[in-house]
Amino acid sequence: MNRIQKKACHQKLLIRISLVTTILTPYFVTATPPRNPDKTVNCEILVVGGGLSGVATAYEGSLAGRTVCLTEITDWLGGQISSQGTSALDERPTQRAKQFYSRGYLELRNRIQRKYGKLNPGDCWVSDSCFLPRDAHNVITKMLKDAEKQGKGKLQWFPNTVIKDLQLSQDGKIINSVIAIQHQPAKNAPPLNTFTLSQTIEDAYSYQNSSRFTKTIIRFLPKQSQNKTSKWYVVDTSETGEIIALADVPYRLGIDALSYLEPSSSTTSNDPYCTQGFTYTFVMEATKEPENQVMPPFYPEYAPYFSYELARLANFDLVFTYRRIWSPQQGKQTKFGGVNFTSPTPGDISMQNWTWGNDYRPGTSKDNLIYTHQQLRSTGQLQPGGWLGGLRTETFRKGEENSLAYYYWLVAGNTDSQLGAGVKQPQPNNRLLTGFNSPMGTAHGLSKYPYMREGRRIIGRPSWGQPEGFGIWEVDISRHNYNDEYYRKTLPTNMYRQLKATLAGLEVTSVIRGEISPDKAMRRSRSTIFPDAVGMGHYAIDFHPCMVKSPAETPGNKERPGERRGSGNAYPFQIALRAMIPQKIDNLLVGGKSIATSHIAAAAYRVHSFEWSSGAAAGTVASFALKHNIAPYQLVNDLPKPEPQLQVLKRLLEQNGNPTAFPNTSIFNQKWEDWK
């Protein structure tokens, strides 16, 4: 090795040591009383969270000519496909083939294709479209600017901004104002995205300036209309349901109890600590020569967890190309485990998002990431000025370490926790991409925010058939055959009869009247059709279950038994407006992963096109409500009786290119098996 090569290796070693030190170094923030706002901003629609659902809300609000404010904790828009790094579109074949998506999502796909000259510049095999997260942010930014110009609205984006407090009306039904904190690097401090999220998140929620950040306190208020009235809508599209927790509206978290609506639940009682795993994604580049791989000091702690998971997946090239997001030259055609792909070549870039890899899957009260209502109370986060995001910072840190350890396992590891010895071989011809100009845009190489699969989920308002609060459940979407022995033996007799009656389809009336036994009724071959559908989606019920023991990386740890039972194919499904309307507060709407779904249904209601569809619905509903001076709950209050204004809203959505149902949706259509 010559002097130049030695110097290069030394510099890489210093960078790695710096990354590890960044994660391990503690940083303390002391709570202080609130400051007076530095500025006031008026909006008609305040969108909290710049993920795909929030972007879609802002997109439709802008096209409708509204004044929209959009806040985001990171400095990138796009959530899953940018700041969270999962820039591989999760789609189902039939929906993709028919191009049956919301207009904004179609525009996003078209712009990605124009950007690269093809939809799949990564030549990945998990999706028809894998691309660079940095480019996703740029594409979305331009889309929103164009929508603002076309609709003659006003869009104000507030990056690096978190919500700190809400002011409610005296009766608690209206959000009157929202206090936010925006941060920028302090004088002589390192740039944003130098430090990991675990080191900065508590600082971001503190009113005081710090050695890292200078803060701007913003008060958001409703914009006064021409007739001197002040009305607005706040839309929670955050990744974990921040506003619904801060506003203290009823919500669910984690596993729902076994019932005829959730017959595959793994527990007979609720378990709020077992949510789906979250993932700090990273990108790695294939190199021509071996790289000097430096073991993180915490690697031995996490190594017992990592695995290819299944023998048919136990191939490095297969895993590398699974979510390959950039491939400048095509490798040779290869096949492993029944999957066809092109082999990696030097310069290829892969994004890693692997269940037994950089997924971090806590599941106990000691390490759960998303604090429950009780935990928020006990930690003082629901006290005035006490809100710190509602998340466990230590678990973020563990997830960051786990992800960097997984990279080292991929390139240097020789163990496999599930498949045993001799399966995993070192792959030194790779490097972790870091730096502000890297695809992730961070000095440490991890995504700016972890990919969140599940957050707090509202309980909708009481509705016919669901007097305790509306929700979308497993039985509303699953293709499961519930005739098998497991359900007959596991479910109590009355619960099993209720399940069969619920799935009876066209014969449900005869079952209710007792003319047909539930066991003999023909199961419907479609999802539930909602009269208040305002969007739609399609994806499998896909689980990344929590682990049994704490911490998640404990040697020999297992997934929560029974969690994957609910997984499997789902029918195309709808987004009911009732699932977006929380209890208690009349000017709050919910989009994205926090709509009123069950734990099992949420495993399908979480992917890219669904997020966009729910956001498109939220933006349209908010604008419609402002125009017609009607609260969203009033559009569904009398269901199942006719709701004339609801029908006007649904026609508007359809006319705008935001479908609310799949083609030929009807209780008489029994051909939904064709949708794959």
Secondary structure, DSSP 4 states (H G I P E B T S, - for coil): --HHHHHHHHHHHHHHHHHHHHHHS-------PPPPPSEEEEESEEEE--BHHHHHHHHHHHHTT-EEEEE-SSS-SBGGGTTT---B----HHHHHHT-S-HHHHHHHHHHHHHHSSS-TT--SS-S-B--HHHHHHHHHHHHHHHHHHHT-EEEEE-SEEEEEEEE-TTS-SEEEEEEEEEEEPTTPPPTTSS-HHHHHHHHT-SS--SSEEEEEEEEEEPB-TTS-B--EEEE--SS-HHHHHTT--EE-SBPPP-SSSTT-S-SS-BTT----EE--EEEEE-SS---PPPPTTHHHHGGG----SGGG--HHHHHHHTEEE-SS---EEEETTEEEEPP-TT-EEEE--TTTTEE---STTT-SB--HHHHHHTTTTSTT--S-SB-HHHHHHHHHHHHHHHHHHHH----TTT-TTS-----SEEE--STTSTT--SSSB-SSPBPS---EE-B--BTTBTT---B-HHHHB---TTSHHHHHHS-HHHHHHHHHHT-GGGHHHHHHTSS-GGGSPPPSSPPPPTTEEEEE---B---PPBSSSSTT-TT--BPTTGGGG-B-B--EEEEGGGG-BSS-TTEEE-GGGSSB-HHHHTTTTSHHHHHHHHHHHHHHHHHHHHHT--GGGGTTTTTS--HHHHHHHHHHHHTT--SS-TT--TT---GGG--
